[in-house]
Amino acid sequence: MKIGVLALQGDFREHLEMLGRIGVEGLPIRTVEEFARTDGLIIPGGESTTVGKLMARYGLDSAITGRALKEGFPIYGTCAGLILLAKRIVGSDQARLGLMDVTVERNAYGRQVDSFEAEINVPAIGDTPVQGVFIRAPVIREVSGSAEALARFEDHIVLARQGNLLAGSFHPELTDDDRVHRYFADIVSRTPKARA
Ligand code: GLN
């Protein structure tokens, strides 16, 4: 099983390190050819407008949406990755994959609380909370269709799943807690292989 980490911009190294720690082969992905060798993909945090443009420039946007729609290809987006997976982004027409039936709001915690940490309960992965690291984080305002909320913080949804798609506001790759990555690796291992 190989999990790709989109390596166009952002904190992809930390995701690759986390995959190594849980014994999963991780591949940095910059081209359609590299993407074709993967069984799942992590889209890291970064700047969603930049990553959206670069994905389109390299043809990765249609390669990724094609496999997601055809094969149920598993994708986990953190932060900017969440924004790119969302169908709806409040007040923005930026390029996106638009695969998840969620509405996100960028930089939802505002300038004053640029970054913060908070304990987040994620019943799907265990009884003890994860340490949520939020960096200019988006939130999920609403889930619809088959998308479901897996975790909330204050009034917002901060982790959601829709079939094989997983997306969250916070950055588990910046902590020692590998449970969200294990949860995603489990989704990938259960998905029948149909490589492009
Ligand atoms: N604020 C960034 C954006 O809107 C996301 C921040 C992050 O990925 N840490 O793209």
Boltz pocket constraint, residues with backbone or C-beta under 6 A from the ligand:
constraints:
  - pocket:
      binder: B
      contacts: [[A, 44], [A, 45], [A, 46], [A, 47], [A, 48], [A, 49], [A, 78], [A, 79], [A, 80], [A, 81], [A, 83], [A, 106], [A, 107], [A, 135], [A, 136], [A, 137], [A, 138]]
      max_distance: 6.0
